[in-house]
Amino acid sequence: MVRIAGIALGLLFLLAIEGLAQGEISGRITTSDSGRAPLPGAEAAIPRLQRTVVVDSLGRFRLKGLPTGVHVVVVRAIGFRAESSTVEIQLDDVVSLDVRLERTDATTLPKRVVTAPEEKVPAHLVEFNERRKAGTGHFLTREQLEKAEGGLRQTGDLISLIPGVLARRGSNKIWIATGRSRRVGKCAFCVGTVDSLLPADVAAGARPACFMDVYIDGALVFDSRQPKLGLFDINSVPPEHIAGIEVYTSAAQMPAKFNKTGGGCGVVLIWTR
């Protein structure tokens, strides 16, 4: 009993330190071409903390009041490929992060203007629809997501209905894993012990599981090899902001370009509107 109380106090102490220690990430978002023009309207986000800022007219941004530790920063802008960077914050650190985004072919303007042009589907949604027609994996479309808007259901509730998916629920959070057995010899890719997780996630109710990689707009925001950096709360992206979701519950199913980590627990691909 004394040992359990000691562990609980230790967790509370770590959380208290994490809450008090703060740092900052500041930088500039520009194009990758020779002119390196700023991208006003671009976003810099830390999805795990549900923090997003929009850059100013010079492409500058600041993410202030960040807890110490390692954070995944996702940068995106309309017409450009999203990029993710891993940044470590120590006590009272101010970390500089400059990001150059590459243009996507899907948003290149035509040379001639035609009358009543059809709305061009973004490249990532073209791929989404092609993979959906191929029938590999599981898909949630905009029509399905619309039915959950307005707080009727959260993103994790929808994904949890997909066969082979296990929604691990904590306090106000949902982490997505596969239902693969964690018994010895049955799940080589599972997070093995509570010590492998971030103390804040453990305090919120997280337990070892076969957690899935998570991508947002093609950028890796949760790497299943590094659960110590923090699990990804799938509810941090509400249905209102999502154009479509793909779920692959095994490495054999997932598209090769989203099998970057070699994790065997599958992947969740979220495409925003």
C-alpha positions as CSV (number, residue, x, y, z in Angstrom):
1,M,0.0,0.0,0.0
2,V,2.8,2.4,0.9
3,R,4.6,1.5,-2.4
4,I,1.4,2.3,-4.4
5,A,1.0,5.6,-2.6
6,G,4.6,6.4,-3.3
7,I,4.1,5.8,-7.0
8,A,1.0,8.0,-7.1
9,L,2.8,10.8,-5.4
10,G,5.7,10.4,-7.8
11,L,3.3,10.8,-10.8
12,L,1.7,13.8,-9.3
13,F,5.1,15.4,-8.7
14,L,6.1,14.8,-12.3
15,L,2.8,16.3,-13.6
16,A,3.3,19.3,-11.3
17,I,6.8,19.9,-12.7
18,E,5.5,19.5,-16.3
19,G,2.7,22.0,-15.7
20,L,5.0,24.6,-14.2
21,A,7.9,24.4,-16.7
22,Q,7.2,26.2,-19.9
23,G,9.0,27.1,-23.1
24,E,8.4,28.6,-26.5
25,I,8.7,27.7,-30.2
26,S,9.0,30.5,-32.6
27,G,9.9,30.6,-36.3
28,R,9.0,31.5,-39.8
29,I,7.1,29.6,-42.6
30,T,8.1,30.3,-46.2
31,T,7.9,28.7,-49.6
32,S,10.7,26.3,-50.6
33,D,11.4,28.1,-54.0
34,S,14.2,30.5,-54.6
35,G,12.2,33.5,-53.4
36,R,11.4,32.0,-50.0
37,A,8.2,34.1,-49.8
38,P,6.3,34.1,-46.5
39,L,3.1,32.2,-46.3
40,P,0.5,34.3,-44.4
41,G,-2.4,32.2,-43.3
42,A,-0.3,29.1,-42.8
43,E,-0.7,27.2,-39.6
44,A,1.8,25.8,-37.0
45,A,0.2,23.3,-34.7
46,I,1.1,20.8,-31.9
47,P,-1.9,18.4,-32.2
48,R,-1.2,16.5,-29.0
49,L,-1.6,19.8,-27.0
50,Q,-4.4,21.0,-29.3
51,R,-2.4,24.2,-29.9
52,T,-2.6,26.0,-33.3
53,V,-1.4,29.4,-34.4
54,V,-1.7,31.3,-37.7
55,V,1.4,33.0,-39.0
56,D,1.5,36.8,-39.6
57,S,2.1,38.6,-42.9
58,L,5.8,37.9,-42.7
59,G,5.2,34.2,-42.1
60,R,6.2,34.4,-38.4
61,F,4.6,32.4,-35.6
62,R,5.0,31.8,-31.9
63,L,3.8,28.9,-29.8
64,K,4.1,30.0,-26.2
65,G,3.6,28.4,-22.8
66,L,4.6,24.9,-23.8
67,P,5.4,22.2,-21.3
68,T,8.9,20.8,-21.3
69,G,9.5,17.6,-23.3
70,V,9.5,16.6,-27.0
71,H,6.7,17.9,-29.2
72,V,5.7,17.2,-32.8
73,V,5.0,20.4,-34.7
74,V,2.9,20.2,-37.8
75,V,3.1,23.0,-40.3
76,R,0.6,23.3,-43.2
77,A,-0.8,25.8,-45.7
78,I,-3.4,25.5,-48.5
79,G,-1.6,24.4,-51.7
80,F,1.5,23.1,-49.9
81,R,2.6,19.8,-48.5
82,A,2.4,19.5,-44.8
83,E,5.6,19.1,-42.8
84,S,6.2,17.8,-39.3
85,S,9.2,18.5,-37.0
86,T,10.2,17.1,-33.6
87,V,11.3,19.8,-31.2
88,E,12.6,19.3,-27.6
89,I,11.7,22.0,-25.0
90,Q,13.7,22.4,-21.8
91,L,12.9,24.7,-19.0
92,D,12.3,28.3,-20.2
93,D,13.7,27.4,-23.7
94,V,12.9,29.5,-26.7
95,V,13.4,27.2,-29.7
96,S,13.7,28.5,-33.3
97,L,12.0,26.6,-36.0
98,D,12.0,27.8,-39.7
99,V,10.1,25.6,-42.1
100,R,10.0,25.7,-45.9
101,L,6.9,24.2,-47.6
102,E,6.8,22.6,-51.0
103,R,3.9,23.4,-53.4
104,T,1.6,20.6,-54.5
105,D,0.8,20.0,-58.1
106,A,-2.9,19.7,-57.3
107,T,-3.2,23.5,-56.6
108,T,-1.2,24.8,-59.5
109,L,-3.4,27.4,-61.3
110,P,-4.4,26.7,-64.9
111,K,-2.8,28.9,-67.6
112,R,-6.2,29.7,-69.2
113,V,-9.5,30.6,-67.4
114,V,-12.5,28.6,-68.5
115,T,-16.1,29.3,-68.0
116,A,-17.8,27.7,-64.9
117,P,-14.8,25.4,-63.9
118,E,-15.5,22.3,-61.9
119,E,-14.2,22.4,-58.3
120,K,-10.8,20.7,-58.2
121,V,-10.5,17.9,-55.7
122,P,-7.3,18.2,-53.5
123,A,-4.7,15.7,-54.4
124,H,-4.9,13.9,-51.0
125,L,-8.6,13.4,-51.4
126,V,-8.1,12.0,-54.9
127,E,-5.8,9.4,-53.4
128,F,-8.3,8.9,-50.6
129,N,-11.1,8.1,-53.1
130,E,-8.9,5.8,-55.2
131,R,-7.9,3.8,-52.1
132,R,-11.5,3.6,-51.0
133,K,-12.6,2.3,-54.4
134,A,-9.8,-0.3,-54.2
135,G,-11.4,-1.7,-51.0
136,T,-8.3,-2.1,-48.9
137,G,-8.6,-0.6,-45.4
138,H,-11.5,1.2,-43.7
139,F,-12.8,4.6,-44.6
140,L,-14.9,7.4,-43.0
141,T,-16.2,9.9,-45.5
142,R,-17.4,13.5,-45.2
143,E,-21.0,12.3,-45.2
144,Q,-20.4,10.0,-42.2
145,L,-18.5,12.7,-40.4
146,E,-21.3,15.2,-40.9
147,K,-23.7,13.1,-38.9
148,A,-21.3,13.4,-35.9
149,E,-20.9,17.1,-36.0
150,G,-22.3,19.5,-33.4
151,G,-21.0,17.3,-30.5
152,L,-23.2,14.4,-31.3
153,R,-20.2,12.1,-31.5
154,Q,-16.4,12.5,-31.3
155,T,-13.8,11.4,-33.8
156,G,-12.7,8.5,-31.5
157,D,-16.3,7.3,-31.2
158,L,-16.5,6.9,-35.0
159,I,-13.1,5.2,-35.4
160,S,-13.9,2.8,-32.6
161,L,-16.7,1.3,-34.7
162,I,-14.2,0.0,-37.3
163,P,-13.5,-3.7,-37.1
164,G,-10.1,-4.5,-35.6
165,V,-9.8,-1.2,-33.8
166,L,-9.6,-0.8,-30.0
167,A,-10.3,2.6,-28.6
168,R,-8.4,3.0,-25.3
169,R,-10.3,5.6,-23.3
170,G,-8.9,7.9,-20.7
171,S,-10.1,11.1,-19.0
172,N,-11.6,13.1,-22.0
173,K,-9.2,11.3,-24.4
174,I,-9.3,8.4,-26.8
175,W,-6.1,6.7,-28.1
176,I,-6.4,4.3,-31.0
177,A,-4.9,0.8,-31.0
178,T,-5.6,-2.5,-32.7
179,G,-7.3,-5.3,-30.8
180,R,-4.3,-7.5,-31.2
181,S,-3.5,-9.6,-28.2
182,R,-0.7,-8.4,-25.9
183,R,0.2,-11.8,-24.5
184,V,3.8,-12.8,-24.9
185,G,4.6,-13.8,-28.4
186,K,1.4,-12.5,-29.8
187,C,2.1,-8.8,-30.2
188,A,5.8,-7.9,-30.9
189,F,4.9,-4.3,-31.6
190,C,2.9,-3.5,-28.4
191,V,4.0,-1.0,-25.8
192,G,5.2,-3.4,-23.2
193,T,5.0,-1.6,-19.8
194,V,3.5,1.5,-18.2
195,D,7.1,2.8,-17.9
196,S,7.1,3.0,-21.7
197,L,4.4,5.7,-21.6
198,L,4.5,9.4,-20.8
199,P,3.6,9.8,-17.1
200,A,0.8,12.3,-18.0
201,D,-0.8,9.7,-20.3
202,V,-0.6,7.1,-17.5
203,A,-2.2,9.6,-15.1
204,A,-5.0,10.1,-17.7
205,G,-5.7,6.4,-17.9
206,A,-3.4,5.1,-20.6
207,R,-2.2,1.5,-20.4
208,P,0.0,-0.7,-22.7
209,A,-1.5,-1.5,-26.1
210,C,-0.7,-1.9,-29.8
211,F,-1.1,1.8,-30.6
212,M,-1.5,2.8,-34.2
213,D,0.7,5.4,-36.0
214,V,-1.3,8.7,-36.8
215,Y,-0.8,11.0,-39.7
216,I,-2.6,14.3,-40.3
217,D,-2.5,15.6,-43.9
218,G,0.4,13.2,-44.6
219,A,2.5,14.4,-41.7
220,L,3.4,11.9,-39.0
221,V,2.1,13.2,-35.6
222,F,2.3,10.0,-33.5
223,D,5.1,7.5,-34.0
224,S,4.3,4.2,-32.3
225,R,8.0,3.6,-31.7
226,Q,8.1,6.5,-29.3
227,P,5.1,6.4,-27.0
228,K,7.2,8.1,-24.3
229,L,6.8,11.3,-26.3
230,G,3.1,11.2,-25.7
231,L,0.1,9.3,-27.2
232,F,-2.1,11.1,-29.7
233,D,-5.6,12.0,-28.5
234,I,-7.7,11.3,-31.6
235,N,-10.5,13.5,-30.3
236,S,-8.2,16.5,-30.6
237,V,-9.3,16.7,-34.2
238,P,-13.1,17.1,-34.2
239,P,-15.3,15.7,-37.1
240,E,-16.1,19.3,-38.3
241,H,-12.4,19.7,-39.4
242,I,-12.0,16.4,-41.2
243,A,-12.6,15.6,-44.9
244,G,-11.9,11.9,-44.5
245,I,-10.3,9.2,-42.4
246,E,-8.4,6.0,-43.5
247,V,-7.7,3.2,-41.0
248,Y,-5.4,0.3,-41.8
249,T,-5.2,-2.3,-39.0
250,S,-2.1,-4.1,-40.2
251,A,1.1,-3.4,-42.1
252,A,0.0,-5.7,-44.9
253,Q,-3.0,-3.4,-45.6
254,M,-1.4,0.1,-45.3
255,P,-0.1,2.1,-48.3
256,A,3.7,1.8,-48.5
257,K,4.4,5.6,-48.1
258,F,2.6,5.5,-44.7
259,N,4.6,2.6,-43.4
260,K,7.5,4.8,-42.3
261,T,7.9,3.5,-38.8
262,G,7.6,-0.3,-39.6
263,G,5.1,-0.6,-36.8
264,G,2.9,-3.6,-37.0
265,C,-0.1,-2.1,-35.3
266,G,-1.5,-0.2,-38.3
267,V,-2.1,3.4,-39.1
268,V,-4.8,6.1,-39.0
269,L,-4.7,8.7,-41.7
270,I,-6.7,11.9,-41.1
271,W,-7.3,14.4,-43.9
272,T,-8.5,17.8,-43.0
273,R,-10.9,20.1,-44.9
